[in-house]
Amino acid sequence: MEKVKSTRTHRQRQALATRELIVDAACELFLAQGYLSTTIEAISAKAGVAVSTVYAVFHNKRGILQAIRQRWHQESGLHEVYRQALEQPDPKRRLELAAHATRRQWETGGTMMAIYQAAAAADPDAAAELSTALQGRRTFLTHFISEMAEQLRPDLSPTRAAALFYALTQSSIYQALVGEDGWSSQEYEVWLAEMLQQQLLSSS
């Protein structure tokens, strides 16, 4: 079988590896000593790269924050799961997939959320970025629910349904049930799917 050639050059692969080293080092330091206390110099030392390299790749710490969030989006696979959900004609199955996407979001995003929340508490610009990201999530979920308008409970407007959906899928609920009360991620997913179906869908 003929091998598929890589589309990246050696230089590009090196650049990507360096980027990942910096992000890994920053994650570890942000969690260990806080966003505000972590310097670019400390990140470069931890990653084993020059300070100038960190600045060249990310410009500043907020650039690294953005990279942490982007990597999380890739790891979680959210967009693909929601794409599958939107293709489902069965509303119950659609919400089961939404529950799975939410599980994946918080299962893979615990570190990212902890870092972002700490950064937001210390840096107004990071706080604004987190607020924008959360608002983007709300906008997307509102669109997702609006696509199901005809299948919602007759006494429930799409706006109110979206608010319920957003509330039930908060990271704080996942953390309380899985992180504090010892639920498995699978138990959380099953519970969330049932709650979404009960709260949002018509019984007919």
N, CA, C and O of each residue as an XYZ file, in Angstrom:
816
protein
N       0.844     -1.192      0.000
C       0.000      0.000      0.000
C       0.886      1.252      0.000
O       1.852      1.348      0.758
N       0.543      2.180     -0.846
C       1.340      3.393     -0.944
C       1.101      4.278      0.265
O      -0.043      4.508      0.657
N       2.168      4.768      0.850
C       2.045      5.618      2.016
C       1.525      6.995      1.618
O       1.895      7.551      0.584
N       0.663      7.518      2.466
C       0.157      8.864      2.244
C       1.187      9.867      2.743
O       1.605      9.815      3.900
N       1.586     10.760      1.884
C       2.591     11.739      2.252
C       2.004     12.788      3.192
O       0.860     13.215      3.032
N       2.798     13.192      4.165
C       2.370     14.238      5.085
C       2.256     15.557      4.338
O       3.073     15.869      3.471
N       1.234     16.324      4.685
C       1.047     17.622      4.042
C       1.881     18.699      4.723
O       1.966     19.823      4.227
N       2.501     18.367      5.862
C       3.329     19.336      6.576
C       4.804     19.122      6.273
O       5.264     17.989      6.134
N       5.536     20.221      6.172
C       6.975     20.135      6.004
C       7.619     19.845      7.356
O       6.963     19.926      8.395
N       8.892     19.510      7.336
C       9.622     19.256      8.575
C       9.613     20.498      9.458
O       9.444     20.400     10.674
N       9.795     21.652      8.853
C       9.798     22.908      9.606
C       8.432     23.148     10.267
O       8.362     23.598     11.411
N       7.366     22.850      9.547
C       6.024     23.035     10.094
C       5.767     22.071     11.256
O       5.145     22.441     12.252
N       6.250     20.840     11.121
C       6.079     19.874     12.212
C       6.860     20.316     13.447
O       6.388     20.165     14.574
N       8.042     20.854     13.233
C       8.833     21.372     14.353
C       8.117     22.539     15.038
O       8.079     22.627     16.265
N       7.554     23.428     14.226
C       6.847     24.587     14.769
C       5.635     24.148     15.588
O       5.356     24.709     16.647
N       4.913     23.132     15.086
C       3.752     22.625     15.804
C       4.159     21.975     17.118
O       3.492     22.148     18.138
N       5.261     21.223     17.089
C       5.759     20.577     18.309
C       6.172     21.620     19.343
O       5.904     21.464     20.534
N       6.824     22.679     18.882
C       7.223     23.760     19.791
C       6.003     24.429     20.396
O       5.980     24.723     21.592
N       5.008     24.665     19.591
C       3.755     25.272     20.057
C       3.127     24.412     21.155
O       2.683     24.933     22.178
N       3.091     23.100     20.942
C       2.497     22.202     21.926
C       3.305     22.179     23.220
O       2.729     22.121     24.306
N       4.618     22.223     23.116
C       5.468     22.283     24.311
C       5.144     23.519     25.151
O       5.040     23.446     26.375
N       4.990     24.637     24.475
C       4.704     25.891     25.181
C       3.331     25.828     25.848
O       3.186     26.231     27.002
N       2.333     25.332     25.138
C       0.986     25.238     25.698
C       0.967     24.287     26.889
O       0.352     24.590     27.911
N       1.638     23.136     26.767
C       1.698     22.176     27.882
C       2.356     22.806     29.111
O       1.867     22.661     30.231
N       3.459     23.501     28.889
C       4.175     24.139     29.996
C       3.310     25.212     30.644
O       3.258     25.311     31.870
N       2.639     26.008     29.840
C       1.792     27.068     30.366
C       0.636     26.493     31.181
O       0.319     27.008     32.253
N       0.012     25.442     30.684
C      -1.089     24.801     31.418
C      -0.633     24.371     32.804
O      -1.303     24.629     33.803
N       0.508     23.718     32.845
C       1.025     23.217     34.118
C       1.314     24.357     35.089
O       0.978     24.275     36.271
N       1.933     25.409     34.589
C       2.282     26.544     35.453
C       1.058     27.353     35.862
O       0.963     27.787     37.011
N       0.126     27.562     34.945
C      -1.089     28.303     35.284
C      -1.847     27.607     36.413
O      -2.371     28.263     37.313
N      -1.903     26.263     36.360
C      -2.604     25.512     37.393
C      -1.829     25.511     38.711
O      -2.423     25.588     39.787
N      -0.512     25.424     38.622
C       0.307     25.279     39.826
C       0.489     26.593     40.577
O       0.452     26.613     41.807
N       0.684     27.685     39.852
C       1.016     28.941     40.544
C       0.138     30.119     40.157
O       0.355     31.241     40.613
N      -0.853     29.862     39.315
C      -1.783     30.923     38.956
C      -1.388     31.646     37.687
O      -0.213     31.722     37.328
N      -2.396     32.176     37.017
C      -2.175     32.868     35.747
C      -1.353     34.140     35.945
O      -0.401     34.399     35.209
N      -1.736     34.925     36.949
C      -1.077     36.214     37.147
C       0.389     36.055     37.532
O       1.234     36.844     37.109
N       0.691     35.033     38.336
C       2.061     34.844     38.826
C       2.979     34.183     37.796
O       4.202     34.219     37.936
N       2.400     33.593     36.787
C       3.212     32.904     35.774
C       3.728     33.890     34.739
O       2.953     34.631     34.134
N       5.016     33.893     34.542
C       5.627     34.811     33.571
C       5.950     34.071     32.267
O       6.037     32.844     32.224
N       6.117     34.845     31.239
C       6.547     34.280     29.958
C       7.911     33.608     30.118
O       8.175     32.572     29.510
N       8.773     34.207     30.942
C      10.101     33.635     31.182
C       9.985     32.256     31.827
O      10.728     31.340     31.474
N       9.053     32.107     32.774
C       8.863     30.816     33.432
C       8.317     29.778     32.445
O       8.706     28.610     32.480
N       7.423     30.212     31.579
C       6.857     29.309     30.570
C       7.948     28.843     29.605
O       8.021     27.664     29.259
N       8.785     29.774     29.181
C       9.850     29.413     28.236
C      10.827     28.434     28.876
O      11.283     27.492     28.228
N      11.149     28.658     30.158
C      12.075     27.756     30.854
C      11.466     26.360     30.995
O      12.142     25.351     30.796
N      10.185     26.323     31.339
C       9.500     25.040     31.510
C       9.418     24.291     30.183
O       9.564     23.069     30.146
N       9.188     25.012     29.110
C       9.053     24.394     27.791
C      10.402     24.077     27.158
O      10.479     23.287     26.217
N      11.465     24.692     27.673
C      12.786     24.467     27.099
C      13.004     25.191     25.791
O      13.719     24.709     24.912
N      12.377     26.364     25.665
C      12.545     27.164     24.447
C      12.930     28.583     24.852
O      12.810     28.957     26.018
N      13.384     29.354     23.901
C      13.787     30.732     24.174
C      12.567     31.603     24.458
O      11.478     31.367     23.935
N      12.775     32.615     25.299
C      11.708     33.570     25.588
C      11.201     34.202     24.301
O       9.997     34.393     24.125
N      12.117     34.523     23.410
C      11.737     35.155     22.140
C      10.832     34.254     21.309
O       9.985     34.736     20.557
N      11.017     32.942     21.448
C      10.178     31.998     20.714
C       8.739     32.061     21.213
O       7.800     32.054     20.417
N       8.567     32.123     22.530
C       7.214     32.210     23.094
C       6.521     33.470     22.595
O       5.356     33.428     22.199
N       7.240     34.595     22.616
C       6.653     35.847     22.136
C       6.347     35.777     20.638
O       5.326     36.292     20.182
N       7.233     35.142     19.883
C       7.030     35.064     18.433
C       5.793     34.232     18.090
O       5.067     34.550     17.149
N       5.558     33.161     18.860
C       4.446     32.262     18.563
C       3.121     32.805     19.094
O       2.101     32.733     18.409
N       3.133     33.353     20.324
C       1.871     33.712     20.982
C       1.726     35.197     21.332
O       0.624     35.640     21.656
N       2.788     35.954     21.276
C       2.778     37.393     21.575
C       2.671     37.703     23.072
O       3.413     38.537     23.590
N       1.741     37.026     23.766
C       1.552     37.281     25.198
C       0.819     36.100     25.832
O       0.530     35.105     25.168
N       0.521     36.225     27.126
C      -0.121     35.115     27.832
C      -1.551     34.883     27.341
O      -2.022     33.745     27.320
N      -2.230     35.936     26.953
C      -3.590     35.748     26.444
C      -3.591     34.981     25.129
O      -4.544     34.267     24.820
N      -2.527     35.130     24.361
C      -2.398     34.320     23.152
C      -2.293     32.841     23.494
O      -2.833     31.992     22.784
N      -1.600     32.538     24.578
C      -1.500     31.147     25.025
C      -2.846     30.661     25.538
O      -3.223     29.515     25.296
N      -3.572     31.518     26.242
C      -4.922     31.160     26.700
C      -5.806     30.763     25.520
O      -6.519     29.761     25.574
N      -5.750     31.546     24.475
C      -6.552     31.253     23.291
C      -6.164     29.906     22.687
O      -7.024     29.159     22.221
N      -4.874     29.601     22.694
C      -4.401     28.321     22.167
C      -4.892     27.162     23.026
O      -5.218     26.094     22.509
N      -4.943     27.375     24.335
C      -5.461     26.342     25.237
C      -6.921     26.046     24.899
O      -7.331     24.886     24.855
N      -7.699     27.098     24.661
C      -9.108     26.904     24.324
C      -9.273     26.240     22.960
O     -10.133     25.377     22.788
N      -8.459     26.638     22.003
C      -8.551     26.035     20.671
C      -8.225     24.549     20.711
O      -8.881     23.747     20.047
N      -7.212     24.183     21.490
C      -6.850     22.771     21.591
C      -7.967     21.976     22.255
O      -8.251     20.841     21.871
N      -8.593     22.585     23.251
C      -9.710     21.926     23.926
C     -10.859     21.664     22.949
O     -11.461     20.590     22.966
N     -11.159     22.644     22.103
C     -12.230     22.453     21.116
C     -11.918     21.270     20.197
O     -12.810     20.491     19.862
N     -10.677     21.141     19.798
C     -10.274     20.036     18.925
C     -10.390     18.695     19.644
O     -10.870     17.718     19.071
N      -9.950     18.653     20.904
C      -9.974     17.407     21.661
C     -11.396     16.957     21.989
O     -11.683     15.760     22.000
N     -12.278     17.905     22.253
C     -13.634     17.558     22.666
C     -14.480     17.023     21.524
O     -15.401     16.239     21.755
N     -14.189     17.429     20.300
C     -14.982     16.980     19.156
C     -16.402     17.505     19.154
O     -17.290     16.897     18.557
N     -16.627     18.637     19.822
C     -17.981     19.162     19.981
C     -18.674     19.434     18.656
O     -19.836     19.072     18.472
N     -17.974     20.061     17.749
C     -18.605     20.466     16.497
C     -19.120     19.258     15.720
O     -20.196     19.313     15.126
N     -18.364     18.185     15.724
C     -18.781     16.991     14.999
C     -20.007     16.356     15.654
O     -20.927     15.932     14.954
N     -20.033     16.285     16.992
C     -21.185     15.686     17.681
C     -22.436     16.516     17.457
O     -23.507     15.966     17.200
N     -22.314     17.835     17.551
C     -23.483     18.688     17.316
C     -23.921     18.629     15.852
O     -25.111     18.744     15.559
N     -22.984     18.453     14.944
C     -23.366     18.295     13.540
C     -24.215     17.042     13.373
O     -25.237     17.066     12.688
N     -23.793     15.950     13.999
C     -24.571     14.713     13.960
C     -25.944     14.909     14.593
O     -26.946     14.391     14.099
N     -25.979     15.664     15.695
C     -27.253     15.896     16.380
C     -28.232     16.653     15.487
O     -29.416     16.321     15.434
N     -27.736     17.665     14.790
C     -28.612     18.467     13.934
C     -29.153     17.661     12.755
O     -30.178     18.023     12.177
N     -28.482     16.586     12.402
C     -28.936     15.738     11.303
C     -29.963     14.706     11.754
O     -30.552     14.015     10.923
N     -30.186     14.595     13.074
C     -31.100     13.599     13.609
C     -32.549     14.084     13.554
O     -32.854     15.153     14.083
N     -33.454     13.315     12.921
C     -34.861     13.720     12.911
C     -35.557     13.453     14.248
O     -36.533     14.123     14.584
N     -35.063     12.486     15.004
C     -35.671     12.123     16.280
C     -35.200     13.097     17.364
O     -34.006     13.141     17.660
N     -36.110     13.881     17.967
C     -35.687     14.884     18.952
C     -35.047     14.270     20.200
O     -34.144     14.866     20.786
N     -35.508     13.086     20.608
C     -34.905     12.448     21.777
C     -33.457     12.077     21.494
O     -32.577     12.292     22.328
N     -33.217     11.520     20.314
C     -31.845     11.161     19.941
C     -30.997     12.415     19.788
O     -29.813     12.410     20.122
N     -31.592     13.480     19.288
C     -30.859     14.735     19.134
C     -30.374     15.239     20.495
O     -29.240     15.701     20.619
N     -31.230     15.151     21.512
C     -30.849     15.605     22.841
C     -29.891     14.633     23.523
O     -29.076     15.047     24.348
N     -29.979     13.351     23.188
C     -28.984     12.397     23.694
C     -27.593     12.759     23.183
O     -26.615     12.703     23.928
N     -27.515     13.126     21.924
C     -26.226     13.539     21.358
C     -25.759     14.857     21.962
O     -24.563     15.051     22.178
N     -26.694     15.761     22.236
C     -26.334     17.018     22.887
C     -25.783     16.753     24.288
O     -24.841     17.412     24.728
N     -26.380     15.782     24.983
C     -25.877     15.411     26.310
C     -24.477     14.824     26.202
O     -23.616     15.094     27.039
N     -24.256     14.025     25.177
C     -22.920     13.452     24.974
C     -21.911     14.556     24.671
O     -20.790     14.531     25.179
N     -22.307     15.518     23.848
C     -21.410     16.639     23.531
C     -21.071     17.428     24.786
O     -19.927     17.843     24.973
N     -22.066     17.637     25.646
C     -21.830     18.378     26.890
C     -20.885     17.608     27.800
O     -19.980     18.182     28.407
N     -21.105     16.308     27.887
C     -20.173     15.480     28.675
C     -18.756     15.626     28.156
O     -17.825     15.838     28.933
N     -18.585     15.511     26.837
C     -17.253     15.636     26.254
C     -16.675     17.025     26.512
O     -15.479     17.177     26.761
N     -17.533     18.025     26.449
C     -17.082     19.403     26.653
C     -16.457     19.572     28.028
O     -15.368     20.132     28.149
N     -17.137     19.092     29.067
C     -16.626     19.306     30.419
C     -15.659     18.219     30.858
O     -14.830     18.440     31.741
N     -15.763     17.039     30.239
C     -14.820     15.961     30.548
C     -13.415     16.337     30.090
O     -12.436     16.061     30.784
N     -13.320     16.956     28.943
C     -12.021     17.353     28.390
C     -11.650     18.787     28.761
O     -10.506     19.202     28.575
N     -12.623     19.553     29.289
C     -12.397     20.979     29.491
C     -12.205     21.419     30.923
O     -12.171     22.619     31.197
N     -12.077     20.479     31.846
C     -11.915     20.858     33.243
C     -10.690     21.718     33.483
O     -10.760     22.736     34.172
N      -9.571     21.307     32.912
C      -8.332     22.067     33.070
C      -8.458     23.440     32.439
O      -8.059     24.446     33.027
N      -9.014     23.476     31.241
C      -9.160     24.742     30.533
C     -10.040     25.713     31.311
O      -9.710     26.894     31.426
N     -11.170     25.218     31.851
C     -12.072     26.096     32.591
C     -11.412     26.625     33.860
O     -11.566     27.797     34.203
N     -10.676     25.759     34.556
C      -9.989     26.195     35.779
C      -8.982     27.295     35.461
O      -8.878     28.281     36.191
N      -8.245     27.121     34.372
C      -7.260     28.126     33.974
C      -7.942     29.431     33.568
O      -7.517     30.509     33.984
N      -8.987     29.341     32.766
C      -9.671     30.536     32.293
C     -10.333     31.312     33.424
O     -10.282     32.542     33.452
N     -10.954     30.592     34.356
C     -11.622     31.266     35.461
C     -10.610     31.985     36.350
O     -10.862     33.101     36.804
N      -9.464     31.346     36.601
C      -8.417     31.988     37.392
C      -7.847     33.193     36.651
O      -7.586     34.233     37.256
N      -7.656     33.052     35.355
C      -7.140     34.165     34.558
C      -8.130     35.320     34.541
O      -7.737     36.482     34.637
N      -9.418     34.999     34.419
C     -10.450     36.033     34.379
C     -10.510     36.815     35.689
O     -10.808     38.009     35.695
N     -10.227     36.135     36.791
C     -10.249     36.810     38.094
C      -9.084     37.778     38.257
O      -9.146     38.701     39.069
N      -8.023     37.565     37.485
C      -6.816     38.376     37.647
C      -6.600     39.379     36.522
O      -5.867     40.353     36.694
N      -7.225     39.153     35.378
C      -6.933     39.957     34.192
C      -8.238     40.370     33.512
O      -8.959     39.509     33.008
N      -8.563     41.669     33.486
C      -9.814     42.121     32.863
C      -9.950     41.694     31.400
O     -11.049     41.383     30.942
N      -8.838     41.679     30.673
C      -8.895     41.272     29.271
C      -9.235     39.787     29.152
O     -10.002     39.390     28.274
N      -8.666     38.972     30.033
C      -8.997     37.546     30.033
C     -10.449     37.340     30.435
O     -11.121     36.455     29.904
N     -10.937     38.150     31.370
C     -12.335     38.070     31.791
C     -13.264     38.398     30.631
O     -14.289     37.744     30.438
N     -12.895     39.416     29.862
C     -13.709     39.798     28.709
C     -13.711     38.693     27.659
O     -14.735     38.417     27.033
N     -12.552     38.065     27.476
C     -12.461     36.975     26.510
C     -13.300     35.783     26.935
O     -13.969     35.162     26.108
N     -13.268     35.458     28.239
C     -14.080     34.355     28.747
C     -15.557     34.666     28.571
O     -16.339     33.799     28.182
N     -15.936     35.902     28.859
C     -17.331     36.307     28.697
C     -17.779     36.173     27.247
O     -18.890     35.720     26.970
N     -16.906     36.571     26.325
C     -17.225     36.456     24.900
C     -17.377     34.996     24.491
O     -18.271     34.649     23.719
N     -16.493     34.140     25.018
C     -16.555     32.715     24.686
C     -17.846     32.091     25.211
O     -18.485     31.302     24.515
N     -18.225     32.444     26.436
C     -19.452     31.895     27.015
C     -20.685     32.409     26.278
O     -21.659     31.678     26.092
N     -20.633     33.666     25.864
C     -21.748     34.211     25.095
C     -21.850     33.516     23.739
O     -22.948     33.280     23.235
N     -20.700     33.192     23.157
C     -20.711     32.457     21.898
C     -21.338     31.082     22.069
O     -22.083     30.617     21.206
N     -21.029     30.432     23.196
C     -21.644     29.133     23.484
C     -23.156     29.278     23.612
O     -23.909     28.459     23.084
N     -23.595     30.309     24.306
C     -25.034     30.514     24.486
C     -25.724     30.774     23.149
O     -26.813     30.261     22.894
N     -25.087     31.568     22.305
C     -25.654     31.852     20.989
C     -25.786     30.572     20.167
O     -26.802     30.353     19.507
N     -24.760     29.735     20.211
C     -24.808     28.479     19.462
C     -25.915     27.573     19.993
O     -26.662     26.987     19.210
N     -26.026     27.453     21.324
C     -27.044     26.577     21.905
C     -28.456     27.102     21.623
O     -29.391     26.320     21.452
N     -28.601     28.415     21.576
C     -29.896     29.002     21.223
C     -30.278     28.618     19.806
O     -31.434     28.289     19.540
N     -29.316     28.659     18.894
C     -29.568     28.230     17.521
C     -29.927     26.749     17.475
O     -30.841     26.347     16.755
N     -29.205     25.943     18.243
C     -29.474     24.504     18.270
C     -30.915     24.231     18.703
O     -31.591     23.395     18.104
N     -31.386     24.920     19.728
C     -32.746     24.725     20.222
C     -33.775     25.277     19.239
O     -34.845     24.692     19.070
N     -33.460     26.394     18.593
C     -34.415     26.969     17.634
C     -34.692     26.019     16.478
O     -35.768     26.059     15.881
N     -33.715     25.156     16.159
C     -33.904     24.159     15.106
C     -34.910     23.083     15.512
O     -35.372     22.313     14.671
N     -35.249     23.029     16.811
C     -36.177     22.034     17.334
C     -37.500     22.662     17.762
O     -38.264     22.042     18.502
N     -37.781     23.870     17.312
C     -38.930     24.630     17.809
C     -40.239     23.857     17.718
O     -41.059     23.924     18.634
N     -40.445     23.131     16.639
C     -41.707     22.426     16.447
C     -41.847     21.201     17.352
O     -42.945     20.663     17.499
N     -40.756     20.762     17.951
C     -40.794     19.555     18.784
C     -40.755     19.873     20.279
O     -40.762     18.966     21.112
N     -40.713     21.159     20.612
C     -40.682     21.552     22.005
C     -42.063     21.453     22.643
O     -43.075     21.378     21.946
N     -42.095     21.455     23.964
C     -43.359     21.507     24.680
C     -44.171     22.705     24.195
O     -43.609     23.776     23.969
N     -45.478     22.543     24.031
C     -46.290     23.646     23.493
C     -46.304     24.882     24.384
O     -46.536     25.989     23.899
N     -46.056     24.705     25.689
C     -46.057     25.843     26.602
C     -44.679     26.485     26.757
O     -44.473     27.350     27.609
N     -43.733     26.040     25.909
C     -42.343     26.475     26.055
C     -41.889     27.208     24.802
O     -41.871     26.638     23.710
N     -41.525     28.464     24.964
C     -41.002     29.215     23.824
C     -39.564     28.785     23.557
O     -38.883     28.314     24.469
N     -39.091     28.940     22.319
C     -37.689     28.614     22.030
C     -36.705     29.375     22.913
O     -35.665     28.836     23.292
N     -37.029     30.627     23.242
C     -36.138     31.422     24.093
C     -36.031     30.811     25.484
O     -34.938     30.675     26.034
N     -37.192     30.441     26.048
C     -37.175     29.843     27.381
C     -36.531     28.454     27.340
O     -35.823     28.069     28.271
N     -36.774     27.712     26.273
C     -36.161     26.386     26.128
C     -34.648     26.503     26.057
O     -33.930     25.704     26.659
N     -34.164     27.496     25.323
C     -32.714     27.702     25.225
C     -32.126     28.061     26.582
O     -31.021     27.631     26.912
N     -32.862     28.853     27.377
C     -32.386     29.214     28.713
C     -32.302     27.985     29.608
O     -31.346     27.840     30.371
N     -33.293     27.095     29.525
C     -33.266     25.851     30.290
C     -32.095     24.973     29.851
O     -31.377     24.419     30.683
N     -31.913     24.855     28.555
C     -30.823     24.045     28.017
C     -29.480     24.569     28.507
O     -28.619     23.801     28.937
N     -29.313     25.875     28.438
C     -28.054     26.491     28.860
C     -27.807     26.248     30.342
O     -26.682     25.951     30.743
N     -28.853     26.372     31.161
C     -28.709     26.192     32.604
C     -28.354     24.751     32.952
O     -27.493     24.508     33.798
N     -29.011     23.801     32.305
C     -28.789     22.389     32.623
C     -27.420     21.891     32.161
O     -26.919     20.889     32.672
N     -26.824     22.577     31.209
C     -25.536     22.113     30.665
C     -24.354     22.934     31.174
O     -23.283     22.918     30.567
N     -24.537     23.650     32.282
C     -23.440     24.417     32.867
C     -22.337     23.490     33.376
O     -22.608     22.378     33.828
N     -21.107     23.954     33.299
C     -19.974     23.163     33.785
C     -20.057     22.924     35.289
O     -19.557     21.915     35.786
N     -20.691     23.857     36.021
C     -20.782     23.716     37.476
C     -21.593     22.489     37.875
O     -21.312     21.875     38.905
N     -22.599     22.121     37.073
C     -23.398     20.927     37.375
C     -22.561     19.679     37.148
O     -22.584     18.754     37.960
N     -21.818     19.652     36.039
C     -20.931     18.513     35.789
C     -19.925     18.368     36.922
O     -19.690     17.263     37.411
N     -19.342     19.465     37.332
C     -18.333     19.426     38.383
C     -18.936     18.953     39.706
O     -18.312     18.182     40.435
N     -20.151     19.416     40.014
C     -20.796     19.021     41.264
C     -21.104     17.526     41.283
O     -20.862     16.857     42.288
N     -21.633     17.001     40.189
C     -22.051     15.597     40.154
C     -20.872     14.645     39.956
O     -20.770     13.627     40.640
N     -19.993     14.975     39.029
C     -18.874     14.081     38.707
C     -17.668     14.365     39.595
O     -17.072     13.448     40.161
N     -17.315     15.642     39.711
C     -16.117     15.987     40.462
C     -16.272     15.889     41.963
O     -15.315     15.559     42.664
N     -17.471     16.173     42.474
C     -17.666     16.209     43.921
C     -18.472     15.020     44.460
O     -18.144     14.484     45.518
N     -19.511     14.608     43.748
C     -20.379     13.546     44.259
C     -20.023     12.159     43.752
O     -20.652     11.179     44.151
N     -19.041     12.058     42.892
C     -18.535     10.758     42.484
C     -19.289     10.046     41.380
O     -19.092      8.849     41.171
N     -20.154     10.763     40.666
C     -20.818     10.144     39.512
C     -19.773      9.844     38.436
O     -18.747     10.517     38.339
N     -20.059      8.824     37.635
C     -19.230      8.613     36.448
C     -19.699      9.572     35.361
O     -20.818     10.081     35.411
N     -18.841      9.811     34.385
C     -19.233     10.676     33.266
C     -20.416     10.095     32.503
O     -21.267     10.832     32.005
N     -20.463      8.767     32.414
C     -21.573      8.116     31.721
C     -22.890      8.332     32.469
O     -23.926      8.578     31.851
N     -22.848      8.241     33.793
C     -24.058      8.490     34.589
C     -24.549      9.920     34.386
O     -25.748     10.165     34.256
N     -23.612     10.854     34.363
C     -23.974     12.245     34.117
C     -24.635     12.400     32.755
O     -25.650     13.087     32.634
N     -24.079     11.776     31.740
C     -24.620     11.898     30.386
C     -26.047     11.365     30.310
O     -26.922     11.997     29.719
N     -26.277     10.195     30.912
C     -27.618      9.601     30.902
C     -28.612     10.507     31.633
O     -29.718     10.752     31.151
N     -28.201     10.997     32.801
C     -29.063     11.899     33.566
C     -29.388     13.156     32.774
O     -30.543     13.578     32.721
N     -28.374     13.755     32.159
C     -28.581     14.995     31.419
C     -29.524     14.774     30.240
O     -30.408     15.594     29.994
N     -29.345     13.683     29.515
C     -30.230     13.392     28.384
C     -31.679     13.282     28.859
O     -32.587     13.822     28.227
N     -31.888     12.587     29.967
C     -33.248     12.426     30.500
C     -33.830     13.763     30.932
O     -35.001     14.043     30.673
N     -33.029     14.585     31.585
C     -33.504     15.888     32.035
C     -33.862     16.791     30.858
O     -34.891     17.466     30.879
N     -33.024     16.800     29.849
C     -33.296     17.632     28.673
C     -34.576     17.181     27.981
O     -35.392     18.008     27.574
N     -34.747     15.888     27.849
C     -35.952     15.371     27.210
C     -37.197     15.716     28.017
O     -38.206     16.133     27.447
N     -37.141     15.547     29.333
C     -38.288     15.857     30.190
C     -38.649     17.331     30.168
O     -39.824     17.697     30.129
N     -37.624     18.171     30.194
C     -37.863     19.600     30.326
C     -38.226     20.294     29.013
O     -38.911     21.316     29.007
N     -37.756     19.725     27.903
C     -37.894     20.446     26.630
C     -38.896     19.876     25.668
O     -39.506     20.632     24.912
N     -39.096     18.575     25.661
C     -39.868     17.962     24.581
C     -41.350     17.781     24.912
O     -41.744     17.588     26.062
N     -42.133     17.854     23.866
C     -43.547     17.551     23.992
C     -43.713     16.073     24.306
O     -42.930     15.253     23.825
N     -44.706     15.719     25.095
C     -44.920     14.307     25.462
C     -45.564     13.511     24.353
O     -45.565     12.281     24.403
N     -46.115     14.179     23.348
C     -46.777     13.467     22.251
C     -45.767     12.878     21.285
O     -46.150     12.245     20.302
